[in-house]
Every structure is written in structure tokens, then in C-alpha cells.
């Protein structure tokens, strides 16, 4: 177990907490594909449910926080751009729903 923690550069309780956050974030980010797949199978066509974008933005924000804590520029750059796209899609969905009510 100690060798595994050393491999993942876990040297403190805080590092261990952030490793758990990173793993949870990646699971959340990956779950969005399951949501999209299940929704598409039910509809028998390709669909993108709103939950896909919420899981994207929450997983992306958590992964960005993890990347910043760990000092991982690849994660930081990859997630920073994605978060903008996910937020924009949520904004467009919100605007479309709001205009449909008027």
C-alpha cells in the first residue's frame, strides 16, 4: 500500500483527500457518457440530455481543481477550455427554455 501511495505522490492526508477528489471527479466526468448512451438507447436516436452537461461541468470543475492542486498543466489546460464549452451549452439550453415560456 505504501508503494502505491508513493507512486501517486501521496505524502500527506491532504494529498490523499485530493487523490480521492480526483478519482471521484473522473468517475463523475465518465458517467456523463453512460447517461448519454442510455438516453440515446431509450430514444433510439442520438440525444444529449441536460444531465450530460451538468456532469460535464461538475466533473470538469473538480478535475480542474485537482489539476491546480497537483500542478498538472495538461489537466488544467484540458479542463479549462472544456468548462467554457459546457457552461455555454447549459446557457444555451436555459435561454431556449426561457424563450419557449414567453
DATA-V980347 format. One record per backbone hydrogen bond with DSSP energy under -1.0 kcal/mol. CO is the residue of the C=O (numbers start at 1). NH is the residue of the N-H. If there is no record, write none. Layout:
# DATA-V980347
co=<CO | CO>
nh=<NH | NH>
This chain:
# DATA-V980347
co=<1 | 2 | 3 | 4 | 5 | 6 | 12 | 13 | 14 | 15 | 16 | 17 | 18 | 19 | 20 | 21 | 22 | 23 | 24 | 25 | 26 | 27 | 30 | 31 | 32 | 33 | 34 | 35 | 36 | 37 | 38 | 39 | 40 | 40 | 49 | 50 | 51 | 52 | 53 | 54 | 55 | 56 | 57 | 58 | 59 | 60 | 61 | 62 | 63 | 64 | 65 | 66 | 67 | 72 | 73 | 74 | 75 | 76 | 77 | 78 | 79 | 80 | 81 | 82 | 83 | 84 | 85 | 86 | 87 | 88 | 89 | 90 | 91 | 92 | 93 | 94 | 95 | 96 | 97>
nh=<5 | 6 | 7 | 8 | 10 | 9 | 16 | 17 | 18 | 19 | 20 | 21 | 22 | 23 | 24 | 25 | 26 | 27 | 28 | 29 | 30 | 31 | 33 | 35 | 36 | 37 | 38 | 39 | 40 | 41 | 42 | 43 | 44 | 45 | 52 | 54 | 55 | 56 | 57 | 58 | 59 | 60 | 61 | 62 | 63 | 64 | 65 | 66 | 67 | 68 | 69 | 70 | 72 | 76 | 77 | 78 | 79 | 80 | 81 | 82 | 83 | 84 | 85 | 86 | 87 | 88 | 89 | 90 | 91 | 92 | 93 | 94 | 95 | 96 | 97 | 98 | 99 | 100 | 101>
